[in-house]
């Protein structure tokens, strides 16, 4: 077979192969992204329906709760600086410099009672409340409790939209929650997240409150606003954030309704809340204290570090170095437990404590007084 004949045969075979490929392509045309198209066309209708229902639940919760959330503008006088006094001449009668505190609040009674944080309105000369329907009212402070950072305002109106309290004892970590408030003055902003944790006491906000932690976006201006569940019921009062920047970083804290509601009810009735106080400051027992002070006991037990002079603890004979084992029949496993137990006592009554000194136990009976407030209107540190 000559070389020319072989070349002709190769060309013929190549043409037959190309023809066969054309037939195949004609019968099965190329479909770019065919797999992704088929995956998209086989959408899970049940999953989509669940997502739609969740979105509708968020919308319904917001629609239920938002009308009861208000914006609060509080005018708070502040002392003049030395430079301001110098530039102003220091004359008497000159207007005092003021600052405006912007926060949020929640209407908890159609008769015009609004709950917020005490730090939003503390020291305010004028308080203005704005509703979702753009109505505005002057407000007065019905009562305030600096110890728990709760205040109740009163506006002169009836038939207002109000919110339903939820049972936060039944609230579970991982449940959806919605924050409603006025961050940076943006009225009725709604953000969503979950309950990140419950019972937070190690956040340096209060020695008495067990906070709800959430990742729902909370920013300056949200203070005093509502944290609601998926049904639009009030589960907490948004109070603070943990942040290195001053803005949202995914960690916010709210006072649980289970703790806020009895305080609010008392403020509505009497205008104040008296918390118990015995005047003792404790510290957890550490190996260092065991070595340096000779305190015997288990690591973590509460040791008396200081006492206020003439306080009930001082008068009852407690001494630095004493280990506090029990108060009112409650085992003292943390500083929070002691602070909470004493805070719940009625001022004017007495409470029994079991104390250990030099390895020997004895019982001390202490009078309970009302928790004192410092010159800035804040609770004095200590139990």
C-alpha beads as a LAMMPS data file, in Angstrom:
LAMMPS data file: protein, C-alpha beads

383 atoms
382 bonds

1 atom types
1 bond types

-500.0 500.0 xlo xhi
-500.0 500.0 ylo yhi
-500.0 500.0 zlo zhi

Masses

1 110.0

Atoms # bond

1 1 1 0.000 0.000 0.000
2 1 1 1.385 3.270 -1.069
3 1 1 1.816 6.213 1.306
4 1 1 -0.763 8.209 -0.665
5 1 1 -3.412 5.486 -0.216
6 1 1 -2.733 5.281 3.534
7 1 1 -3.148 9.060 3.925
8 1 1 -6.492 8.900 2.090
9 1 1 -7.718 6.138 4.434
10 1 1 -6.705 8.151 7.534
11 1 1 -8.588 11.196 6.258
12 1 1 -11.690 9.121 5.607
13 1 1 -11.642 7.646 9.099
14 1 1 -11.238 11.110 10.620
15 1 1 -14.210 12.438 8.658
16 1 1 -16.375 9.506 9.774
17 1 1 -15.426 10.166 13.437
18 1 1 -16.260 13.874 13.173
19 1 1 -19.612 13.054 11.565
20 1 1 -20.460 10.700 14.431
21 1 1 -19.612 13.424 16.974
22 1 1 -21.866 15.893 15.182
23 1 1 -24.754 13.439 15.396
24 1 1 -24.178 12.932 19.134
25 1 1 -24.006 16.664 19.793
26 1 1 -27.140 17.246 17.747
27 1 1 -29.033 14.703 19.769
28 1 1 -27.571 15.922 23.129
29 1 1 -26.746 19.632 22.833
30 1 1 -24.210 21.092 25.246
31 1 1 -25.775 22.603 28.427
32 1 1 -23.364 24.853 30.319
33 1 1 -23.909 24.579 34.073
34 1 1 -26.367 21.762 33.543
35 1 1 -25.788 20.275 36.998
36 1 1 -26.392 23.592 38.766
37 1 1 -29.492 24.297 36.691
38 1 1 -30.927 20.897 37.505
39 1 1 -30.107 21.403 41.221
40 1 1 -31.819 24.782 41.220
41 1 1 -34.863 23.433 39.424
42 1 1 -35.269 20.732 42.041
43 1 1 -35.881 23.215 44.862
44 1 1 -36.949 21.798 48.203
45 1 1 -40.443 23.290 48.559
46 1 1 -40.629 22.312 52.229
47 1 1 -37.392 24.184 53.072
48 1 1 -38.520 27.258 51.171
49 1 1 -41.852 27.199 52.934
50 1 1 -40.114 26.994 56.319
51 1 1 -37.957 29.999 55.459
52 1 1 -41.005 31.973 54.381
53 1 1 -42.849 31.037 57.565
54 1 1 -39.871 32.121 59.689
55 1 1 -39.746 35.458 57.909
56 1 1 -43.465 35.888 58.421
57 1 1 -43.030 35.076 62.121
58 1 1 -40.370 37.795 62.439
59 1 1 -42.624 40.270 60.674
60 1 1 -45.604 39.361 62.871
61 1 1 -43.525 39.674 66.065
62 1 1 -42.236 43.074 64.985
63 1 1 -45.730 44.224 64.042
64 1 1 -47.014 43.131 67.454
65 1 1 -44.261 44.653 69.597
66 1 1 -42.960 47.698 67.708
67 1 1 -45.907 50.036 68.435
68 1 1 -45.145 49.672 72.169
69 1 1 -41.474 50.682 71.776
70 1 1 -40.666 54.389 72.085
71 1 1 -37.757 56.739 71.517
72 1 1 -36.560 58.695 74.559
73 1 1 -34.717 62.018 74.477
74 1 1 -33.563 63.181 77.914
75 1 1 -31.978 66.571 78.545
76 1 1 -29.330 66.157 81.221
77 1 1 -27.426 69.142 82.660
78 1 1 -23.708 68.731 83.053
79 1 1 -21.243 70.832 85.058
80 1 1 -19.263 73.429 83.190
81 1 1 -15.587 72.656 82.668
82 1 1 -12.931 75.045 83.960
83 1 1 -12.314 76.222 80.388
84 1 1 -16.038 76.883 79.859
85 1 1 -16.184 78.823 83.123
86 1 1 -13.141 80.841 82.083
87 1 1 -14.466 81.596 78.597
88 1 1 -17.931 82.359 79.965
89 1 1 -16.570 84.715 82.541
90 1 1 -17.737 82.575 85.446
91 1 1 -20.780 84.791 86.062
92 1 1 -23.670 83.401 88.039
93 1 1 -26.922 82.835 86.236
94 1 1 -25.319 81.738 82.997
95 1 1 -27.106 78.747 81.426
96 1 1 -25.638 75.387 82.378
97 1 1 -24.285 73.217 79.587
98 1 1 -26.587 70.305 78.731
99 1 1 -26.296 67.002 76.968
100 1 1 -29.036 64.930 75.346
101 1 1 -29.344 61.263 76.193
102 1 1 -30.981 59.236 73.446
103 1 1 -32.401 55.857 74.322
104 1 1 -35.437 53.645 74.031
105 1 1 -38.330 52.524 76.198
106 1 1 -41.220 50.069 76.265
107 1 1 -44.862 50.832 77.071
108 1 1 -45.910 48.182 79.591
109 1 1 -49.316 49.655 80.474
110 1 1 -51.915 51.373 78.217
111 1 1 -52.256 54.097 80.884
112 1 1 -48.856 55.502 79.901
113 1 1 -46.247 53.652 81.965
114 1 1 -42.947 53.224 80.117
115 1 1 -40.011 51.120 81.302
116 1 1 -36.448 52.030 80.339
117 1 1 -32.938 51.935 81.772
118 1 1 -32.175 54.234 84.659
119 1 1 -28.965 55.392 82.958
120 1 1 -31.022 56.735 80.038
121 1 1 -32.918 59.243 82.212
122 1 1 -30.789 59.647 85.364
123 1 1 -30.492 63.330 86.287
124 1 1 -32.674 64.475 83.386
125 1 1 -34.375 67.862 83.580
126 1 1 -36.651 67.141 80.643
127 1 1 -37.728 63.854 79.053
128 1 1 -39.472 63.562 75.696
129 1 1 -41.071 60.310 74.512
130 1 1 -41.825 59.677 70.815
131 1 1 -44.201 56.915 69.690
132 1 1 -44.153 54.936 66.476
133 1 1 -47.151 56.912 65.198
134 1 1 -45.084 60.142 65.617
135 1 1 -46.991 61.380 68.664
136 1 1 -44.752 63.010 71.287
137 1 1 -45.247 63.402 75.020
138 1 1 -43.405 64.953 77.925
139 1 1 -42.605 62.311 80.532
140 1 1 -41.928 62.314 84.250
141 1 1 -39.993 59.726 86.237
142 1 1 -42.483 57.588 88.133
143 1 1 -39.653 55.781 89.907
144 1 1 -36.098 54.581 89.397
145 1 1 -33.874 51.823 90.740
146 1 1 -30.162 52.482 90.105
147 1 1 -29.246 49.100 91.592
148 1 1 -30.913 47.184 88.753
149 1 1 -30.703 50.061 86.218
150 1 1 -34.464 50.181 85.703
151 1 1 -36.694 53.263 85.578
152 1 1 -40.398 53.758 84.928
153 1 1 -41.675 56.880 83.159
154 1 1 -45.237 58.216 83.038
155 1 1 -46.783 59.998 80.080
156 1 1 -50.260 61.508 80.155
157 1 1 -52.113 59.350 77.666
158 1 1 -54.585 56.468 77.679
159 1 1 -55.265 53.555 75.383
160 1 1 -51.640 53.271 74.309
161 1 1 -50.256 50.156 72.619
162 1 1 -48.541 48.026 75.261
163 1 1 -46.492 44.858 75.282
164 1 1 -47.083 41.483 76.902
165 1 1 -44.513 40.162 79.387
166 1 1 -42.983 36.752 78.645
167 1 1 -41.860 34.050 81.063
168 1 1 -38.094 34.217 80.658
169 1 1 -37.558 31.252 82.968
170 1 1 -38.865 29.142 80.073
171 1 1 -36.640 30.911 77.512
172 1 1 -33.988 28.602 76.073
173 1 1 -30.513 29.252 74.735
174 1 1 -30.660 29.178 70.934
175 1 1 -34.191 30.596 70.625
176 1 1 -34.820 33.456 68.218
177 1 1 -35.171 36.949 69.694
178 1 1 -35.732 40.392 68.185
179 1 1 -34.298 43.685 69.460
180 1 1 -36.362 46.836 68.895
181 1 1 -35.126 50.323 69.705
182 1 1 -33.515 53.513 68.436
183 1 1 -29.807 52.880 67.834
184 1 1 -28.048 56.131 66.963
185 1 1 -31.468 57.803 66.971
186 1 1 -32.858 55.606 64.176
187 1 1 -36.332 55.045 65.586
188 1 1 -37.880 51.577 65.605
189 1 1 -34.916 49.710 64.224
190 1 1 -35.450 45.949 64.317
191 1 1 -32.648 43.383 64.466
192 1 1 -32.784 39.621 64.994
193 1 1 -30.564 37.046 66.645
194 1 1 -30.650 34.243 69.150
195 1 1 -30.320 33.854 72.894
196 1 1 -26.574 33.293 73.199
197 1 1 -26.613 32.607 76.942
198 1 1 -28.682 33.068 80.085
199 1 1 -27.696 33.960 83.624
200 1 1 -24.677 36.072 82.728
201 1 1 -23.327 37.545 85.963
202 1 1 -19.633 37.998 85.159
203 1 1 -20.014 41.010 82.854
204 1 1 -19.317 43.863 85.331
205 1 1 -22.722 45.456 84.750
206 1 1 -24.470 44.628 88.001
207 1 1 -23.822 42.447 90.998
208 1 1 -27.488 41.518 91.194
209 1 1 -28.852 40.854 87.698
210 1 1 -28.493 37.638 85.697
211 1 1 -28.456 38.968 82.136
212 1 1 -29.646 37.458 78.881
213 1 1 -26.861 37.514 76.284
214 1 1 -27.865 37.870 72.633
215 1 1 -26.216 38.370 69.257
216 1 1 -29.109 40.490 67.981
217 1 1 -27.494 43.802 66.976
218 1 1 -27.632 46.276 69.879
219 1 1 -25.976 49.684 69.638
220 1 1 -25.957 52.981 71.567
221 1 1 -29.579 54.149 71.642
222 1 1 -30.974 50.637 72.085
223 1 1 -30.699 50.977 75.869
224 1 1 -34.110 50.604 77.491
225 1 1 -35.649 49.064 74.382
226 1 1 -37.354 45.717 73.934
227 1 1 -35.956 42.251 73.437
228 1 1 -38.900 40.122 72.316
229 1 1 -39.456 36.488 71.448
230 1 1 -40.805 35.147 68.167
231 1 1 -44.347 35.854 69.422
232 1 1 -43.638 39.525 70.129
233 1 1 -43.631 39.111 73.919
234 1 1 -41.171 41.031 76.074
235 1 1 -38.331 38.797 77.286
236 1 1 -35.892 41.517 78.300
237 1 1 -34.878 45.176 78.488
238 1 1 -31.816 45.816 76.306
239 1 1 -29.177 47.373 78.527
240 1 1 -25.575 47.133 77.355
241 1 1 -23.068 45.716 74.892
242 1 1 -19.601 44.245 75.184
243 1 1 -17.468 46.047 72.609
244 1 1 -13.934 47.214 71.956
245 1 1 -15.183 49.880 69.556
246 1 1 -18.355 51.191 71.220
247 1 1 -20.469 49.608 68.465
248 1 1 -22.031 46.225 67.809
249 1 1 -19.694 43.242 68.022
250 1 1 -22.217 40.465 68.511
251 1 1 -22.505 40.537 72.309
252 1 1 -25.432 42.359 73.881
253 1 1 -27.084 42.065 77.284
254 1 1 -30.682 42.444 78.422
255 1 1 -32.310 42.436 81.855
256 1 1 -34.653 39.411 81.856
257 1 1 -38.367 40.098 82.193
258 1 1 -38.490 37.742 85.172
259 1 1 -36.188 40.144 87.046
260 1 1 -37.455 43.400 85.541
261 1 1 -41.186 42.863 86.036
262 1 1 -41.308 42.794 89.878
263 1 1 -39.044 45.874 89.976
264 1 1 -41.300 47.656 87.483
265 1 1 -44.453 46.714 89.418
266 1 1 -42.943 48.095 92.630
267 1 1 -41.830 51.320 90.936
268 1 1 -45.318 51.843 89.507
269 1 1 -46.856 51.374 92.976
270 1 1 -44.361 53.113 95.252
271 1 1 -41.834 54.937 93.077
272 1 1 -38.816 53.234 94.652
273 1 1 -37.269 49.861 95.436
274 1 1 -35.341 49.206 98.646
275 1 1 -32.648 46.554 98.344
276 1 1 -31.046 44.872 101.318
277 1 1 -27.497 45.749 102.392
278 1 1 -25.194 44.493 105.167
279 1 1 -22.048 46.400 104.229
280 1 1 -19.588 43.624 103.496
281 1 1 -17.218 43.274 100.536
282 1 1 -15.973 39.772 99.809
283 1 1 -13.395 38.147 97.561
284 1 1 -12.988 34.543 96.417
285 1 1 -10.442 32.511 98.372
286 1 1 -7.245 31.970 96.368
287 1 1 -4.024 30.049 97.039
288 1 1 -2.302 33.419 97.503
289 1 1 -4.755 34.388 100.264
290 1 1 -4.312 30.995 101.860
291 1 1 -0.558 31.507 101.993
292 1 1 -0.373 35.214 102.844
293 1 1 -3.370 35.611 105.159
294 1 1 -3.493 32.091 106.501
295 1 1 -7.149 31.662 105.555
296 1 1 -8.183 28.018 105.604
297 1 1 -10.724 26.636 103.176
298 1 1 -11.498 25.612 99.633
299 1 1 -10.454 27.712 96.680
300 1 1 -13.365 29.913 95.575
301 1 1 -15.033 30.239 98.985
302 1 1 -16.066 33.792 99.909
303 1 1 -13.714 35.627 102.232
304 1 1 -14.543 38.931 103.928
305 1 1 -12.128 41.491 102.463
306 1 1 -13.572 44.768 103.775
307 1 1 -16.537 46.169 105.675
308 1 1 -18.116 49.586 105.817
309 1 1 -17.688 51.224 109.191
310 1 1 -20.762 50.926 111.412
311 1 1 -22.455 48.719 108.827
312 1 1 -24.546 45.711 109.971
313 1 1 -21.644 43.361 109.172
314 1 1 -19.267 45.499 111.225
315 1 1 -21.667 45.732 114.165
316 1 1 -22.290 41.959 114.052
317 1 1 -18.585 41.313 114.649
318 1 1 -17.508 40.025 111.236
319 1 1 -13.808 40.430 110.527
320 1 1 -11.597 40.440 107.431
321 1 1 -10.532 36.863 106.737
322 1 1 -13.839 35.335 107.823
323 1 1 -15.204 32.766 105.376
324 1 1 -18.928 33.248 104.654
325 1 1 -20.483 29.814 104.156
326 1 1 -24.227 30.522 104.241
327 1 1 -26.607 33.482 104.319
328 1 1 -30.350 33.042 104.833
329 1 1 -29.868 29.300 104.399
330 1 1 -28.271 29.725 100.960
331 1 1 -24.808 28.302 100.297
332 1 1 -22.459 31.088 99.211
333 1 1 -20.793 29.807 96.040
334 1 1 -20.049 33.195 94.411
335 1 1 -20.036 36.930 95.042
336 1 1 -23.129 37.181 92.856
337 1 1 -24.993 34.702 95.067
338 1 1 -24.204 36.769 98.157
339 1 1 -25.127 40.075 96.517
340 1 1 -28.384 38.665 95.123
341 1 1 -29.351 36.988 98.407
342 1 1 -28.802 40.148 100.445
343 1 1 -30.422 42.386 97.839
344 1 1 -33.602 40.317 98.058
345 1 1 -33.857 40.780 101.843
346 1 1 -36.343 43.322 103.179
347 1 1 -34.626 46.312 104.816
348 1 1 -35.456 46.519 108.502
349 1 1 -35.346 42.762 108.976
350 1 1 -32.575 40.412 110.035
351 1 1 -30.664 37.643 108.339
352 1 1 -28.619 34.742 109.715
353 1 1 -25.171 33.937 108.383
354 1 1 -22.865 30.978 108.968
355 1 1 -19.267 32.175 109.171
356 1 1 -16.000 30.269 109.656
357 1 1 -13.031 31.790 111.446
358 1 1 -9.797 29.949 112.191
359 1 1 -11.492 26.675 111.319
360 1 1 -14.446 27.188 113.700
361 1 1 -18.007 27.884 112.573
362 1 1 -20.343 30.303 114.270
363 1 1 -23.672 31.927 113.472
364 1 1 -24.039 35.679 113.133
365 1 1 -27.336 37.532 112.996
366 1 1 -27.142 40.717 110.947
367 1 1 -29.595 43.558 110.573
368 1 1 -30.524 44.443 106.993
369 1 1 -30.593 48.101 105.922
370 1 1 -31.554 49.779 102.669
371 1 1 -28.771 49.813 100.096
372 1 1 -27.146 53.267 100.183
373 1 1 -26.691 55.355 97.050
374 1 1 -23.588 57.456 96.362
375 1 1 -23.538 61.118 95.373
376 1 1 -23.795 60.194 91.696
377 1 1 -26.972 58.223 92.290
378 1 1 -25.304 54.832 91.985
379 1 1 -25.471 51.964 94.480
380 1 1 -22.509 51.768 96.849
381 1 1 -20.402 48.660 96.040
382 1 1 -20.798 45.665 98.293
383 1 1 -23.503 43.334 99.602

Bonds

1 1 1 2
2 1 2 3
3 1 3 4
4 1 4 5
5 1 5 6
6 1 6 7
7 1 7 8
8 1 8 9
9 1 9 10
10 1 10 11
11 1 11 12
12 1 12 13
13 1 13 14
14 1 14 15
15 1 15 16
16 1 16 17
17 1 17 18
18 1 18 19
19 1 19 20
20 1 20 21
21 1 21 22
22 1 22 23
23 1 23 24
24 1 24 25
25 1 25 26
26 1 26 27
27 1 27 28
28 1 28 29
29 1 29 30
30 1 30 31
31 1 31 32
32 1 32 33
33 1 33 34
34 1 34 35
35 1 35 36
36 1 36 37
37 1 37 38
38 1 38 39
39 1 39 40
40 1 40 41
41 1 41 42
42 1 42 43
43 1 43 44
44 1 44 45
45 1 45 46
46 1 46 47
47 1 47 48
48 1 48 49
49 1 49 50
50 1 50 51
51 1 51 52
52 1 52 53
53 1 53 54
54 1 54 55
55 1 55 56
56 1 56 57
57 1 57 58
58 1 58 59
59 1 59 60
60 1 60 61
61 1 61 62
62 1 62 63
63 1 63 64
64 1 64 65
65 1 65 66
66 1 66 67
67 1 67 68
68 1 68 69
69 1 69 70
70 1 70 71
71 1 71 72
72 1 72 73
73 1 73 74
74 1 74 75
75 1 75 76
76 1 76 77
77 1 77 78
78 1 78 79
79 1 79 80
80 1 80 81
81 1 81 82
82 1 82 83
83 1 83 84
84 1 84 85
85 1 85 86
86 1 86 87
87 1 87 88
88 1 88 89
89 1 89 90
90 1 90 91
91 1 91 92
92 1 92 93
93 1 93 94
94 1 94 95
95 1 95 96
96 1 96 97
97 1 97 98
98 1 98 99
99 1 99 100
100 1 100 101
101 1 101 102
102 1 102 103
103 1 103 104
104 1 104 105
105 1 105 106
106 1 106 107
107 1 107 108
108 1 108 109
109 1 109 110
110 1 110 111
111 1 111 112
112 1 112 113
113 1 113 114
114 1 114 115
115 1 115 116
116 1 116 117
117 1 117 118
118 1 118 119
119 1 119 120
120 1 120 121
121 1 121 122
122 1 122 123
123 1 123 124
124 1 124 125
125 1 125 126
126 1 126 127
127 1 127 128
128 1 128 129
129 1 129 130
130 1 130 131
131 1 131 132
132 1 132 133
133 1 133 134
134 1 134 135
135 1 135 136
136 1 136 137
137 1 137 138
138 1 138 139
139 1 139 140
140 1 140 141
141 1 141 142
142 1 142 143
143 1 143 144
144 1 144 145
145 1 145 146
146 1 146 147
147 1 147 148
148 1 148 149
149 1 149 150
150 1 150 151
151 1 151 152
152 1 152 153
153 1 153 154
154 1 154 155
155 1 155 156
156 1 156 157
157 1 157 158
158 1 158 159
159 1 159 160
160 1 160 161
161 1 161 162
162 1 162 163
163 1 163 164
164 1 164 165
165 1 165 166
166 1 166 167
167 1 167 168
168 1 168 169
169 1 169 170
170 1 170 171
171 1 171 172
172 1 172 173
173 1 173 174
174 1 174 175
175 1 175 176
176 1 176 177
177 1 177 178
178 1 178 179
179 1 179 180
180 1 180 181
181 1 181 182
182 1 182 183
183 1 183 184
184 1 184 185
185 1 185 186
186 1 186 187
187 1 187 188
188 1 188 189
189 1 189 190
190 1 190 191
191 1 191 192
192 1 192 193
193 1 193 194
194 1 194 195
195 1 195 196
196 1 196 197
197 1 197 198
198 1 198 199
199 1 199 200
200 1 200 201
201 1 201 202
202 1 202 203
203 1 203 204
204 1 204 205
205 1 205 206
206 1 206 207
207 1 207 208
208 1 208 209
209 1 209 210
210 1 210 211
211 1 211 212
212 1 212 213
213 1 213 214
214 1 214 215
215 1 215 216
216 1 216 217
217 1 217 218
218 1 218 219
219 1 219 220
220 1 220 221
221 1 221 222
222 1 222 223
223 1 223 224
224 1 224 225
225 1 225 226
226 1 226 227
227 1 227 228
228 1 228 229
229 1 229 230
230 1 230 231
231 1 231 232
232 1 232 233
233 1 233 234
234 1 234 235
235 1 235 236
236 1 236 237
237 1 237 238
238 1 238 239
239 1 239 240
240 1 240 241
241 1 241 242
242 1 242 243
243 1 243 244
244 1 244 245
245 1 245 246
246 1 246 247
247 1 247 248
248 1 248 249
249 1 249 250
250 1 250 251
251 1 251 252
252 1 252 253
253 1 253 254
254 1 254 255
255 1 255 256
256 1 256 257
257 1 257 258
258 1 258 259
259 1 259 260
260 1 260 261
261 1 261 262
262 1 262 263
263 1 263 264
264 1 264 265
265 1 265 266
266 1 266 267
267 1 267 268
268 1 268 269
269 1 269 270
270 1 270 271
271 1 271 272
272 1 272 273
273 1 273 274
274 1 274 275
275 1 275 276
276 1 276 277
277 1 277 278
278 1 278 279
279 1 279 280
280 1 280 281
281 1 281 282
282 1 282 283
283 1 283 284
284 1 284 285
285 1 285 286
286 1 286 287
287 1 287 288
288 1 288 289
289 1 289 290
290 1 290 291
291 1 291 292
292 1 292 293
293 1 293 294
294 1 294 295
295 1 295 296
296 1 296 297
297 1 297 298
298 1 298 299
299 1 299 300
300 1 300 301
301 1 301 302
302 1 302 303
303 1 303 304
304 1 304 305
305 1 305 306
306 1 306 307
307 1 307 308
308 1 308 309
309 1 309 310
310 1 310 311
311 1 311 312
312 1 312 313
313 1 313 314
314 1 314 315
315 1 315 316
316 1 316 317
317 1 317 318
318 1 318 319
319 1 319 320
320 1 320 321
321 1 321 322
322 1 322 323
323 1 323 324
324 1 324 325
325 1 325 326
326 1 326 327
327 1 327 328
328 1 328 329
329 1 329 330
330 1 330 331
331 1 331 332
332 1 332 333
333 1 333 334
334 1 334 335
335 1 335 336
336 1 336 337
337 1 337 338
338 1 338 339
339 1 339 340
340 1 340 341
341 1 341 342
342 1 342 343
343 1 343 344
344 1 344 345
345 1 345 346
346 1 346 347
347 1 347 348
348 1 348 349
349 1 349 350
350 1 350 351
351 1 351 352
352 1 352 353
353 1 353 354
354 1 354 355
355 1 355 356
356 1 356 357
357 1 357 358
358 1 358 359
359 1 359 360
360 1 360 361
361 1 361 362
362 1 362 363
363 1 363 364
364 1 364 365
365 1 365 366
366 1 366 367
367 1 367 368
368 1 368 369
369 1 369 370
370 1 370 371
371 1 371 372
372 1 372 373
373 1 373 374
374 1 374 375
375 1 375 376
376 1 376 377
377 1 377 378
378 1 378 379
379 1 379 380
380 1 380 381
381 1 381 382
382 1 382 383
